[in-house]
Amino acid sequence: MKVDKKLLFSMLIKSLWWWVLIAFFLASIYWSYEPGITLRRSVAFITLVVAGFCVVSHFTAESLMYFIAKAIFVAAVMGLIYLVISPSNALGGHGEGDRANMFIGIMSDKNGGARLYAYGILILVGLGYYRARNHKIMLAVLGVCLIFANSATAIVMVFAGVGLITLFKIMRTHSPNVNLRRVIIITLLLIAAAVVVSYLYAFLLELLGRDPTLTNRTVIWALLDEYIQAESTLGYGFGAFWVSDAVTSFVDRWSYIGNAHSGYYEVMLYGGKVGLFLVVFLTLKIVKDLVQGYIVSEKNGLLAALLAIILMQCIVNYIGFVIMNHNSADMLIYAVISFVAMLSITDKRPASEIKNPSLMVKNL
């Protein structure tokens, strides 16, 4: 399968911050508390990013994202079948009380699975795939799985994401200059919404059935502050903290939890302030590319969906390990979106030269 060399070189240049971040994680082997673990997890992370880069460079953005949505749909259907066959295994013992025995299907984690169902819904809505019968079935199945999972975070992702997609579509015109002005208006509206949410924070948590500690997350973060301060500049090495001797006193006080339940805290443990800066800068670069593509490209629905998903990930990453999690489907979607964003303002190939993964699967 051939790829235009000029396009490939342009993508490599425009994805420079990815390679800087990867180089930093590899360099963290030298100061890591567990160099072997850091090396293995860095290789896994690089594999994920390179896989995202390769699929985006070979396929059309629309067909690739639709393929991802269909893959999520298939996983959801398999989960419902598993629920019928083995209810005890398809219902995980996550949480207590009303949060116990929620639907996980074939996923390893009910919250991670619920976020995937949310991504599938947002992709379909963004692409305008909700009128045909098969698309309605896909949305219905994903919606049922989302409700069964009972994840307040994922439900908010869907409602907020669909709202953002609708807003982006309504506000967009065929004039780049007008689009730029409207992007500024949208940004001001989002800032105003963020201020309102901050004032209503406690009320909204109660409305969603979440306690003020976010299921003890704030307690965990408070305990982790001293460990972050101990290695505030470069961190403990990529993926090293939770398997190093440094975590022993934390485990004695709280028990082993595996991650900080916040992507931002986790990145601070991975790479300190330097790592956090690189991740934030990379995310801002992705958002900038998506906005630029939204202003000048005709891929209105697709870019609206991807922009909504990235914004949702930035918010959810505060209470969940989403961004920079090499074991997470969220991270693969984050990587794919980053390269699609770059390609939306770079790719000049005619459609006949770009592959469609859905058609390739049908031909197998």
N, C-alpha and C positions, 0 to 999 in steps of 0.2 A: 504494500500500500504506500503510494507516494504522497509526500507532503511538500508543498511549495517551500523551497529553501528560504526565500525572502520572508515569507510569512513566519516560518519557524524561527528565523533569526530575530524578527521583530518581536515575536512572543517571548523569546528568551530575554531580550533586552527589557521589555516592559514588565517582566516578572522578576526583575532584579532583586526586589525586596524579599521575595520568597527564598532566593538562593542565599541572601545575606542572613536571613533567619535560620536556614538550614545550617549554614557555616557556623553560626553562633552555637547552635545546639551540638554540633559535632565538636566544636572547640571546648564545650563544657565538659567533655570527657576528661580534660586535664585537671579540672578542679572538682570533678564530681566526687561525691562521697562513696559512690558505687560505680566506678568506670565501666565495668562489664555490662551492667544494666543500662547505663546511659548509651553505650554503643549499640546494643541490641534494639533499644527503643528508638534511637535516632534512625537506624536503618529502617525500622517499621514505618516511622513517620515519613522518611524520604520516599519510601515505596508508595505510600498513600498519595503524596503530593505529585510524584512523577506519573502515577496512574491517572490522576485527574488531568494533568497536563496533556498526556497522550490522547485520552479519549476526546477531549475538547478540540485538540488540533486536527482530529480525523473526522469528526461528525458535525452536522449542523446543530446549532444550539437548541433549536426548537425540538428536533427529533430526539436529541439526547435527554433533555429535561422531561419530555413525554415518556421516554423509555424508563427513566428513573421513577416517574409517577406510576407507571404500569408495574414495575418491579415491586414497589411498595404495596400496590393493590394486591398482587399475587401473594406477598407475604401476609397481608391482612386476611385474605381468603384462607390460606393455609392455617393461620392462627385460629380462625373460626371453626375450621374442620377439626383441628386439634382440640378445641374446646368441647366439641361433641364427643370425640373419641376418648379424651382423657381430661375431664374437667379439673381434677386435682392438680395436674401439672400445668394446664393452661391458665389457671388462676394462681398467681404468685402470692406468697404471704408477705407482701410489702406493707409495712406500716401496721397500725393498730386501729381498732374500732371501725369506723366507716372507711378507712383507707386500707383495710386488710382484704386479702383475697381478691385483688383487682386483676383484670384481664391483662395477661402478658403475651398470650398466644405462643408463637415460636420465637419471640424476642427474649433476650436475656434479662431485660430490665423494662418494667412497665412504663416508666417515664420516657426512656429512650424510644421505646416503641410508639408511644403516644405522639412524641415529637415527629417521628417519621410519618405517621398518618396525617399530621398537620401539614407537613411539607408536601405530601401528595395532593392534599386538597388545595393548597395555595398554588401549586404548579398548574393544576387543571383549571382552576378559576382564572389564573393569569393568562393562560393560553386561550381562554374562551371555550374550553372543552366542558360544557355543562348542559348543552342542549340535546345532543344525540342520546339515544337510549343507553348505549353502552357506557357513555360518560356519566350519565345519571346513576347507573348501577355502581360504577367505580366510586363516585362520591358518596353514595349511600353506604356502601360497605366500609369505606374509610371512616365515615361519620359514626357508624355503629361501633366500630372498634375503638374510636376515640372516646365515645360515651362509656363503653364498657371499662376502658382503662381508668376512667375517672381522674384524669390529670388536669387540674385547674390550669396549670401552666400551658399545656398544649391547647386547651380550649380557648384561653386568652389569645394564644398565638393565632388561632384560626380567625377569631372575630376581629382582632386588631389587624391581622394581615390582610384579610378580605377588605376591610375598611380602607387600608392604605392602597391596595391595588385599585380599588374603585376610585379613590381620590386621584391617584396618578393617571388613570385612564381618562377621567373626566377633564382634568386640568390640561392634558397634553393637546397641542395643535400641530400643524405641519410647519410652523415657523420656529426655527431654532431660537431666535431672539425672544419671541413670546414665551417659549418653553423655559428659557433661562429665568425670565422674570417670574414665571409661575413656580419654578423650583424654589426661588427665594421666598415666595408666599407660603408654599408648602412647608418649608423649613421653619418659618416663623410660627405657623400653626402647630407644628410638632413640638416646638419649644414651649409654646403656650400650654399644649396638652400635657407635657412633662411637668410643668409647674403645677398644674391643677392636680395631677396624679400624686405629686409629692405632698400636697396639702391633704389629699384624701387617702393617703397611704394606709393608715390604720383601718379606715372604714372599708376600703376595697379588699384588704386582707380578710376582714371579717365576712364580707360578702362572698368571697371565694372559699370560705371555710378554712383559711390558713391562720395559724397563730402568729403573734408578733415576732416570734423567734424564727419563723420560717422553718418549722420542724427542726428546731435546735441548731440551725445553720449559724445564726448569729453567735451562739455560744461557742461553736467550733471555731469560727473565725477569730473570736476573742482569744481563744487558747493558742491559735496558730500565730498570732501577731508577734510573739516573742521569738519564734523560730524564724519568721521572715526577717525580723530585725537583725538576727544573728548573722544572716548571710544576705543582707539587703541589696548588695550591688550585683552579684553574679548568681546568687542562688546556690542550690545544692547539686546542680547538674540535671540534665534532662531526664525526668522520670525517676530520679534517684532517692528523693526524700523518704518516700513511704516504705522503702526497703533498706534504709540505712540505719545505723545506730542512733542517728540524730532524732529519730521518731520515738525512741524507747520511752522517754518520760511522758510524751503525749499519750502513748498507748496506755501507760500506767494510770493516767488520769481519766481517759475517755474510752479507750479500747481502739482497736484497729478499724479504720473506716475506708482506707484505700485511696481517697482523694478528698480535696477540701470542700467539695460540693459548691465550688465557685471557680469558673475558669480563670478569673483574674487572680484569685489567691493562688491557684495551682501554678500559673505561669510565674508568679513571684517566687514560688518554691523552686520551680524549674530553673529560672534564669534571673531572678532578682529584678531590680529596676530596669536594667538593660534589656532583659527579655520582655518585660511588660511594655517598654517603649517600642520595641520592634514589632510586637504583636498589634499594639494599638495603631502604630503607623501603617502597618500592612492593611489592617481593617479599614482605616480611613482611605487608603489608596484604592481599595476595592469599591468602597462607596462612591469615591470620586469618579472612577471609571464607569460605574453603573449610571451615575447621574449624567455624565458626559454622553454616554450612549443613549440614555433616555432623551436627552435634548436633541441629538442630531440623527439618531437611528430611527428606522421605521418599525423596529421590533418593539412596539409599544407595550403590548400585553406581557411578553416574555420578560422584558427588563423591569417592568412594574412588579411582577411576581418575585424576581430575583432580588430586587431592592428591598421589597417587603420582608423576604426571608432573611436577608443579611441583617436588617434592622432588628428583627425578632431575635435572631441569634445573639446579637450584641446585648440585648436586654436579658434574655434567658441565661446567658453565660454568667450573669451575676449570681444566679442561684443554682446553677448546674454546670458541670464540667463538659462544655460543648466545644469551644474553640481550643485548638491545640491538643485535643484528645486523640491520640493515634489509634485508639481502639473504637472510635465512635463513628457511626454513619453520619452524624452531624458534621464531623470534620471533613469527611469526603465530599459532602454537599457543599460545604464552605469552600473547599479547594476548587471544585468544579465551577462554582459560581464565580470565583475570582478570575479564572481563566476565560470563562464565557464573557465576563465583563470587559476584560482586556480585548478579546476577540471582536466584540461588538463595535469597536472603533478602529480595528486593525484589519479585519478580514475583508479582502476584496475579491475573493474567489467566486466564480459563478456557482450557482447551486448545483449544477451538474457534476462539479468536481468534488463535492463534499458528500461523504457517506451518511446513510441513515441507519442507525443501529437497529431500529425496529424492523426494517426491511431485511437486514442481514440475518437477524434471528429467524425470521419467517423462511428464509432461504436455506437454513441449515437442515 
